[in-house]
Structure formats: C-alpha cells, structure tokens
Amino acid sequence: MTAAYQPSMFDLDDELSLAPLTGRVVRHELSLGAWVDECRGWLAGSDEVLDTLLRDVPWRAERRQMYDRDVDVPRLLCWYSERSALPHPVLQQALDLLNEHYAAELGEPFVTAGLCLYRDGRDSVAWHGDRIGRGNSADTMVAILSVGSDRVLALRERPETGRAPGRPGLRLPVGHGDLVVMGGSCQRTWDHAIPKTAKPVGPRVSIQFRPAGVA
C-alpha cells in the first residue's frame, strides 16, 4: 500500500511560483569533469503540481528481463517529446527558465521531459547513467525537478573509470520543488540511483529535462 503523502509546511503556505536561478544554485564539483547543481525549493507550492501529475499524466508500467524472467520496473513512467504539451503550465515555465539560465554553458536547449513516479519507498531506480545517445560520448546536462516526498538521489563514480574504489559519492535528498542538474561528464563518468527505503514515504515525481538525443 502506498504511504500517505505528507505535504511540506512550506508548500502549504506558498503560492505556485518558480524562483530565479541566479544566485540560488549551489554547484558540487565532482571528479573527472563532472558536476551537480542544486537549488532547494526552486518550485514553491509544488504540492499542487504533484496533485495534477498524479491525476492527469497517463502513467505506464514497464517490464524488463532479469535473468530468465520478466519483472515489473519499480516505478511508473511517461515521456513528453519536443512537440508534446507538458502536463502542467509551470513545467513549461521551468523549461524556459532552465534554458535561459544554462544556455551559454549547455550550448543547446532542453527540449524533452521524462517523468518518473515513485509511488512509495519500494519504488526505485538502480545505478545508471543517462548514456543512451550523445550522453555516452559527450558532455551534456540533465535537469531534474522533484515534487512530492523527499527521496535520496545517490551519486557515485563509475567503477569503469579505473580509479581507486570507495571514493566518496554524493547523497542529495530531493523533493518538494527541489532542482538538481547533472552536468559536464556526469552521465558517462558517474552513476546515479534512487535507492529503496523502508521509511514510510509518499509519492515523488521527478521531471527530467534533457537536450535532444540524450536519454
């Protein structure tokens, strides 16, 4: 059973709005040319957005082969292409602000949005990088806006880099309108995951904005 969602006291008081990114973004410099930007509470009043996404997005379940059987992917998904209308007007505003802020550094716009619904602590995503397409060979960015309950976004250097094992990683609680942007070489030199948790957490939706050809 999905745990009841506990709204943020800040979301309850705030009107729906996006804060300016300039002066609010904190950059974590990682190794091998990777970095992660963090902006806490970028989207105020995000519970309204969560309600809309839970209700109106055509969520789909996927299955994958694991060893000799098919298993359910432990989260629900929905993909919005460059030509698709996003499911809440504030997501288009977020896309526009991200493109304005990162235009010079990225050199191209964010154009797609992939949505993931983590229904409770049993939903998760294993260690991976967004390396399908250009992210496998070139620096790029993936911007993630989170609404709903806090979940840990964990990052670690890829074992394939050949560096000493056990290097410190990064663990960021994300939810309630937080923004995280993974950039530089992050997708091909670092992995990230949303681990399962036994804590009673409610739903979280991540909205992942990407440039064309990055998945």
N, C-alpha and C positions, 0 to 999 in steps of 0.2 A: 504494500500500500504506500502511495506517495505521501510523504510528510506534509503537514500543513505549512504553507508559506508564512514566514514571519516578516512583515514589511519593515523597512528601515524607518526609524523615527524621523530621519531627515527627509525621506521620500514622502512621508505622510504630510509634512509641513510645506514642502517646496512645490511650486508650480513647475510644470514641464518646461525645461529650458536646457540649452547647451551653453556651457561656459566657454569663454575664449581660451584657446590652447596656449597662446603666447604667454610665457611667464609661469605656467602651471605644470608644464611637462617636466618630469624628472627622468633623466637618462641614466640607465645602468650600462656601463661599458663592460662587455664580456670579453672573451678571448677570441683570437683568430678573426678579428674584424667584425664580430657580432655585437649587437647592442639591443636593448629593450627600453622603450619609453613607457612611462607610467603616468596616468593622470587620474587621480582618485576623484570619484563623484563628478565626472565630466557631465553626465546627463542627470540633472536634478528632476525629481518627480518620476523616476523611471518605473515605478510600480504600475503606472497607467499603461506604459508601453508593454510591460510584461503581460498584463491582462489581455491586451489586444492581440499580442503574438500567440498566446496560449489558445485564444478563441478562434482567431481568423486564419492563421497560417495552415496550409494543407500539409501537415506533418506526415512524413512517411517513415516506415520502418524498413531497414535493410538487413540482409543476411550475408554472411561471409563464410567461406570454407575454412575450417580449422581442423587440421589433421584429416580425419576421414569422415567428417560430418559438417553440415551447415549449422551455424549458430546465429542467433539474433545479434545484431550490432547494438551495444548497450547505450543507445541514445536515439533520438528521432532527428530527422534531417529535412531541410528544404533549401533549394538553390534558386537564386534570383540572378538572371543573366543581365548583361548590359542594357538590354531592351525591356526588361521587366520593371513594372511599377513595384516599389517596395511596400511592405505591408503596413507601414505607419509613416506619416509625413515626416516625423522627426528623424527617421533613418536617412531620408534624402538630405535633410539639413546636415546630419552628421557626415555624410559622404562629401558634401560640398565643403564643409569646414576642414575635413581631413585633406582634401585636395588642395585647398588654399594654403594650409599650414605646411604640407610636405612637398609641394610642387617642385621647388628648386632642388631638394635633396633626392627625391624619387625620380624626377625627370619624366614622369608619365602619371596619368590619373589612376586612382582606384575606380574600378568600374563594376565589379560583381559583388554580390553579398551571399555568403553561405551561412545558413542558420542551423544551429545545433541546440536541441532541447535535452537537458539533463534533468530527468523527472524527479530524481531523488539521489541519495548517496550511492545507490547501486549502479547508476549510470556513470560512464567513464569513457576516456579515450586513452589508449596505450601510447607509449613513447613513439614519436614520429616527427618528421619534418615535412613541410609542405613542399616536396621536391618533385612533384609531377609537373612537367613543363619547365619553364625557364628558371624556376627556383632551384633546380638541380645543378645549374652551372653558372648562374649569375646572381649578384646581389639584388635583393628586392625587399619589399615590405609586405607585411600582413598586419592589418589593424583590427583589433578585437574589442568590440563594445559589449559589455556584460550587463544583463538585467536579471533581477531575481536574487536568490540566496547566494552568499559567498561560497565559492569553491576554490581550491588551491590550483593555480596554474604552476606546474613544476617545469623547470628547465635544467638541462644538463648537457655537457659537451658530449658529442658523439664518440662512442668507443673507436670508430673507424679513423679518427684523427690521429691515432697512434701516440697520443700524449699520455702522461702518467695517469693511471686510473685513480679514482677517488677525488678528483678535483672538485672543489665546491661548486654547487649549482646555485639556482635561484628558485625561491618559492614565493609566489605572489598570491594573496587572497584576492579574488576578483568577483564582483557582483555589484548590485545597487548602483548602476550607472558608471562603473569604472571603465577606463580605456587603457589598453595595453597595445603597443605597436612593436612588433619584432622586425628588426631591420639589419642592414648590412649582410653579412654572410650567415645570419642566424639560421635560415632554413636548411642550409647544407652542412653547417659545422656544429650545430646544436640540435637537440631533440626537445620536444615539449610534450606534456601529458596533463590530463585531468584525472588524478587517482580516485579510486573509490574511497568512500568514507563510511564508517559506522555511525557517525553522528546523525541525528535526526534533522536533515536539511530538506528544504523545499525545492521547487523547480528553479533552474537557472537557464536562461537562453543566452548563447553567445552569437553575436552578429559579426562575421568575419569579412572585412572588406579587402579585396585583392585587385591588383592590376590584371590586365588581360594576359592570359597564358600562364598564370600562376595558380596552382591548385594543390 
